[in-house]
Amino acid sequence: MKQVFLIIQVEFRMCVVFHKRNI
């Protein structure tokens, strides 16, 4: 369960960074 949460956090972070770079 902890691993899944960590993966989701990383994915969310990457998505945010991608959006920031796009804008």
N, CA, C and O atoms as a Tripos MOL2 file, in Angstrom:
@<TRIPOS>MOLECULE
protein
   92    91    23     0     0
PROTEIN
NO_CHARGES

@<TRIPOS>ATOM
      1 N           0.8460   -1.2020    0.0000 N.3       1 MET1
      2 CA          0.0000    0.0000    0.0000 C.3       1 MET1
      3 C           0.8820    1.2520    0.0000 C.2       1 MET1
      4 O           0.5760    2.2260   -0.6880 O.2       1 MET1
      5 N           1.9540    1.2270    0.7560 N.am      2 LYS2
      6 CA          2.8380    2.4010    0.7970 C.3       2 LYS2
      7 C           3.4820    2.6200   -0.5750 C.2       2 LYS2
      8 O           3.6280    3.7570   -1.0230 O.2       2 LYS2
      9 N           3.8630    1.5310   -1.2330 N.am      3 GLN3
     10 CA          4.5040    1.6490   -2.5560 C.3       3 GLN3
     11 C           3.5590    2.3040   -3.5500 C.2       3 GLN3
     12 O           3.9620    3.1740   -4.3230 O.2       3 GLN3
     13 N           2.3060    1.8850   -3.5280 N.am      4 VAL4
     14 CA          1.3200    2.4370   -4.4730 C.3       4 VAL4
     15 C           1.1870    3.9400   -4.2480 C.2       4 VAL4
     16 O           1.1670    4.7170   -5.2030 O.2       4 VAL4
     17 N           1.0980    4.3450   -2.9890 N.am      5 PHE5
     18 CA          0.9670    5.7760   -2.6700 C.3       5 PHE5
     19 C           2.1840    6.5400   -3.1870 C.2       5 PHE5
     20 O           2.0490    7.6400   -3.7220 O.2       5 PHE5
     21 N           3.3530    5.9630   -3.0270 N.am      6 LEU6
     22 CA          4.5880    6.6180   -3.4830 C.3       6 LEU6
     23 C           4.5600    6.7840   -5.0030 C.2       6 LEU6
     24 O           4.9040    7.8450   -5.5240 O.2       6 LEU6
     25 N           4.1550    5.7440   -5.6980 N.am      7 ILE7
     26 CA          4.1000    5.7980   -7.1700 C.3       7 ILE7
     27 C           3.1170    6.8790   -7.6160 C.2       7 ILE7
     28 O           3.4060    7.6490   -8.5320 O.2       7 ILE7
     29 N           1.9530    6.9310   -6.9630 N.am      8 ILE8
     30 CA          0.9410    7.9430   -7.3330 C.3       8 ILE8
     31 C           1.5190    9.3350   -7.1090 C.2       8 ILE8
     32 O           1.3150   10.2280   -7.9310 O.2       8 ILE8
     33 N           2.2390    9.5290   -6.0040 N.am      9 GLN9
     34 CA          2.8310   10.8290   -5.7110 C.3       9 GLN9
     35 C           3.8240   11.2170   -6.8040 C.2       9 GLN9
     36 O           3.8290   12.3590   -7.2630 O.2       9 GLN9
     37 N           4.6510   10.2850   -7.2160 N.am     10 VAL10
     38 CA          5.6560   10.5580   -8.2590 C.3      10 VAL10
     39 C           4.9560   10.9100   -9.5730 C.2      10 VAL10
     40 O           5.3370   11.8650  -10.2510 O.2      10 VAL10
     41 N           3.9370   10.1370   -9.9240 N.am     11 GLU11
     42 CA          3.2110   10.3990  -11.1800 C.3      11 GLU11
     43 C           2.5890   11.7860  -11.1360 C.2      11 GLU11
     44 O           2.6580   12.5360  -12.1090 O.2      11 GLU11
     45 N           1.9760   12.1250   -9.9960 N.am     12 PHE12
     46 CA          1.3350   13.4410   -9.8600 C.3      12 PHE12
     47 C           2.3770   14.5440   -9.9990 C.2      12 PHE12
     48 O           2.1350   15.5530  -10.6610 O.2      12 PHE12
     49 N           3.5110   14.3530   -9.3880 N.am     13 ARG13
     50 CA          4.5840   15.3560   -9.4390 C.3      13 ARG13
     51 C           5.0480   15.5460  -10.8890 C.2      13 ARG13
     52 O           5.2190   16.6750  -11.3510 O.2      13 ARG13
     53 N           5.2470   14.4430  -11.5890 N.am     14 MET14
     54 CA          5.6890   14.5210  -12.9910 C.3      14 MET14
     55 C           4.6410   15.2400  -13.8370 C.2      14 MET14
     56 O           4.9750   16.0470  -14.7040 O.2      14 MET14
     57 N           3.3690   14.9390  -13.5730 N.am     15 CYS15
     58 CA          2.2810   15.5760  -14.3330 C.3      15 CYS15
     59 C           2.3110   17.0860  -14.0900 C.2      15 CYS15
     60 O           2.1790   17.8670  -15.0320 O.2      15 CYS15
     61 N           2.4820   17.4940  -12.8480 N.am     16 VAL16
     62 CA          2.5140   18.9230  -12.5130 C.3      16 VAL16
     63 C           3.6940   19.5880  -13.2150 C.2      16 VAL16
     64 O           3.5500   20.6720  -13.7820 O.2      16 VAL16
     65 N           4.8460   18.9510  -13.1800 N.am     17 VAL17
     66 CA          6.0430   19.5200  -13.8200 C.3      17 VAL17
     67 C           5.8120   19.6480  -15.3230 C.2      17 VAL17
     68 O           6.1700   20.6550  -15.9340 O.2      17 VAL17
     69 N           5.2080   18.6120  -15.9090 N.am     18 PHE18
     70 CA          4.9470   18.6320  -17.3550 C.3      18 PHE18
     71 C           4.0180   19.7930  -17.7070 C.2      18 PHE18
     72 O           4.2410   20.5020  -18.6880 O.2      18 PHE18
     73 N           2.9810   19.9790  -16.9020 N.am     19 HIS19
     74 CA          2.0380   21.0690  -17.1550 C.3      19 HIS19
     75 C           2.7310   22.4220  -17.0200 C.2      19 HIS19
     76 O           2.4930   23.3290  -17.8180 O.2      19 HIS19
     77 N           3.5720   22.5510  -16.0280 N.am     20 LYS20
     78 CA          4.2890   23.8250  -15.8230 C.3      20 LYS20
     79 C           5.1970   24.1150  -17.0140 C.2      20 LYS20
     80 O           5.2870   25.2570  -17.4640 O.2      20 LYS20
     81 N           5.8600   23.1010  -17.5180 N.am     21 ARG21
     82 CA          6.7670   23.3000  -18.6610 C.3      21 ARG21
     83 C           5.9640   23.6390  -19.9120 C.2      21 ARG21
     84 O           6.3840   24.4490  -20.7390 O.2      21 ARG21
     85 N           4.8060   23.0070  -20.0340 N.am     22 ASN22
     86 CA          3.9620   23.2490  -21.2050 C.3      22 ASN22
     87 C           3.4840   24.7020  -21.2130 C.2      22 ASN22
     88 O           3.4490   25.3450  -22.2620 O.2      22 ASN22
     89 N           3.1220   25.2030  -20.0530 N.am     23 ILE23
     90 CA          2.6270   26.5860  -19.9340 C.3      23 ILE23
     91 C           3.8340   27.5150  -19.8390 C.2      23 ILE23
     92 O           3.6710   28.7310  -19.7320 O.2      23 ILE23
@<TRIPOS>BOND
     1     1     2 1
     2     2     3 1
     3     3     4 2
     4     3     5 am
     5     5     6 1
     6     6     7 1
     7     7     8 2
     8     7     9 am
     9     9    10 1
    10    10    11 1
    11    11    12 2
    12    11    13 am
    13    13    14 1
    14    14    15 1
    15    15    16 2
    16    15    17 am
    17    17    18 1
    18    18    19 1
    19    19    20 2
    20    19    21 am
    21    21    22 1
    22    22    23 1
    23    23    24 2
    24    23    25 am
    25    25    26 1
    26    26    27 1
    27    27    28 2
    28    27    29 am
    29    29    30 1
    30    30    31 1
    31    31    32 2
    32    31    33 am
    33    33    34 1
    34    34    35 1
    35    35    36 2
    36    35    37 am
    37    37    38 1
    38    38    39 1
    39    39    40 2
    40    39    41 am
    41    41    42 1
    42    42    43 1
    43    43    44 2
    44    43    45 am
    45    45    46 1
    46    46    47 1
    47    47    48 2
    48    47    49 am
    49    49    50 1
    50    50    51 1
    51    51    52 2
    52    51    53 am
    53    53    54 1
    54    54    55 1
    55    55    56 2
    56    55    57 am
    57    57    58 1
    58    58    59 1
    59    59    60 2
    60    59    61 am
    61    61    62 1
    62    62    63 1
    63    63    64 2
    64    63    65 am
    65    65    66 1
    66    66    67 1
    67    67    68 2
    68    67    69 am
    69    69    70 1
    70    70    71 1
    71    71    72 2
    72    71    73 am
    73    73    74 1
    74    74    75 1
    75    75    76 2
    76    75    77 am
    77    77    78 1
    78    78    79 1
    79    79    80 2
    80    79    81 am
    81    81    82 1
    82    82    83 1
    83    83    84 2
    84    83    85 am
    85    85    86 1
    86    86    87 1
    87    87    88 2
    88    87    89 am
    89    89    90 1
    90    90    91 1
    91    91    92 2
@<TRIPOS>SUBSTRUCTURE
     1 MET1         2 RESIDUE 1 A MET
     2 LYS2         6 RESIDUE 1 A LYS
     3 GLN3        10 RESIDUE 1 A GLN
     4 VAL4        14 RESIDUE 1 A VAL
     5 PHE5        18 RESIDUE 1 A PHE
     6 LEU6        22 RESIDUE 1 A LEU
     7 ILE7        26 RESIDUE 1 A ILE
     8 ILE8        30 RESIDUE 1 A ILE
     9 GLN9        34 RESIDUE 1 A GLN
    10 VAL10       38 RESIDUE 1 A VAL
    11 GLU11       42 RESIDUE 1 A GLU
    12 PHE12       46 RESIDUE 1 A PHE
    13 ARG13       50 RESIDUE 1 A ARG
    14 MET14       54 RESIDUE 1 A MET
    15 CYS15       58 RESIDUE 1 A CYS
    16 VAL16       62 RESIDUE 1 A VAL
    17 VAL17       66 RESIDUE 1 A VAL
    18 PHE18       70 RESIDUE 1 A PHE
    19 HIS19       74 RESIDUE 1 A HIS
    20 LYS20       78 RESIDUE 1 A LYS
    21 ARG21       82 RESIDUE 1 A ARG
    22 ASN22       86 RESIDUE 1 A ASN
    23 ILE23       90 RESIDUE 1 A ILE
